[in-house]
């Protein structure tokens, strides 16, 4: 444990901190927009770092003027718990859609449980980029 702390102490500061700062206080759960952040003045990087951060969601509050640590970012949640979503079953040329209620939150590509509103059957499906939950069978 001591050796890990010593190693972290020897790393340059730029390796431990982000290269983008917040232009305003950003509460947890905020999806970062381009006007919310700017490159740190003393750090190289610039547009490439901004492109990686814009569109991500914060896990913790970041105060104005503070660096945004990449570990505080996550993919944005497209489907929230108890949100009404479209459930789609696709197989070859067949597509069946129904309305459902999400039982958990999820971002693109994650598997969430959804309850069909008309039949009350619970199914699992993968969240698509448009917020639809795609149900597949094997």
Buried (B, 14 or more C-beta within 10 A) or exposed (E): EEEEEEEEEEEEEEEEBBBBBBBEEBEEEBBBEEEBBEBBEEBEBEEEBBEBBBEBBBEEBBEEEBBBBBEBBEBBBBBEEEBEBBBBBEEEEEEEEBEBBBBBBBBBEBEBBBBBBEEEEEBEBBBBEEBBBBBEEE
